[in-house]
Amino acid sequence: MEEPVQIIQATKFANNIGKYNMDVQSETIQVTSHGHPVAYYISAREFEAIQEIRKSLRKSYTLDTLPYEDLKAMSEAKMDSRHDYLNALLEE
């Protein structure tokens, strides 16, 4: 179920921030300018939940951004001997 979203024009939002500080506790507020979304106003609780989700997401790297410790661990890793036959296939 989606959370309700209140859509407010930027000028109205700026002039009534106190009201929206209360409203945002129960619903997300979309701020628009010239009919287009420019920002979303969310509660501190919602923001903290999003930060926790971001922390738990897997990170991906390119070789030039991979931390040295991870690169070293990968280069020193040994394949389980049960998979030696795969190496043999590569050498053929």
C-alpha positions in Angstrom: 0.0 0.0 0.0 1.4 3.4 -1.0 1.8 6.2 1.5 -0.4 9.2 0.8 1.4 12.1 -0.9 0.3 15.7 -0.5 1.1 17.9 -3.5 1.9 21.5 -2.7 3.2 24.4 -4.7 6.7 25.7 -3.6 5.5 29.1 -2.7 2.6 27.8 -0.5 5.0 25.3 1.0 7.6 28.0 1.9 4.9 30.3 3.4 3.3 27.5 5.5 6.3 25.4 6.6 4.9 25.0 10.2 1.7 23.4 8.9 3.7 21.0 6.7 6.1 20.1 9.6 3.0 18.6 11.2 1.5 17.1 8.0 4.7 15.3 7.0 4.5 13.1 10.1 1.6 11.2 8.5 2.3 11.7 4.7 5.0 12.6 2.3 4.7 16.1 0.7 5.6 16.6 -2.9 6.7 20.2 -3.6 6.1 21.5 -7.1 7.2 24.5 -9.1 5.4 25.4 -12.3 3.5 22.1 -12.1 6.6 19.9 -11.9 7.9 18.0 -8.8 11.1 19.7 -7.5 11.4 18.1 -4.1 9.8 15.7 -1.6 9.5 16.6 2.1 9.6 13.5 4.4 9.6 13.0 8.2 12.8 12.5 10.1 11.6 8.9 10.9 11.2 8.2 7.1 14.6 9.7 6.3 16.3 7.5 9.0 14.6 4.4 7.6 15.8 5.3 4.1 19.3 5.7 5.4 19.2 2.3 7.0 18.1 0.7 3.7 20.9 2.5 1.9 23.4 1.1 4.3 22.2 -2.4 3.8 22.4 -2.3 0.0 25.2 -4.1 -1.7 27.9 -1.9 -3.1 29.4 -2.4 -6.5 32.9 -1.2 -7.6 34.9 -0.9 -10.7 38.5 -2.0 -10.5 39.7 1.6 -10.1 37.4 2.2 -7.1 37.7 -1.2 -5.4 39.2 -0.8 -1.9 42.8 -2.2 -1.9 42.0 -4.6 1.0 39.2 -6.2 -1.1 41.4 -6.4 -4.2 44.2 -8.1 -2.2 41.8 -10.5 -0.6 40.4 -11.5 -4.0 43.8 -12.0 -5.6 45.0 -14.2 -2.7 41.8 -16.3 -2.6 42.1 -19.9 -3.5 39.4 -22.0 -5.2 38.2 -25.0 -3.3 40.0 -28.1 -4.7 36.7 -29.7 -5.6 36.7 -27.3 -8.6 40.2 -28.1 -10.0 38.5 -29.7 -13.0 37.3 -26.2 -14.1 40.9 -25.0 -14.1 41.8 -28.0 -16.2 39.1 -27.0 -18.7 40.7 -23.5 -19.0 44.1 -24.9 -19.8 42.9 -27.1 -22.7 
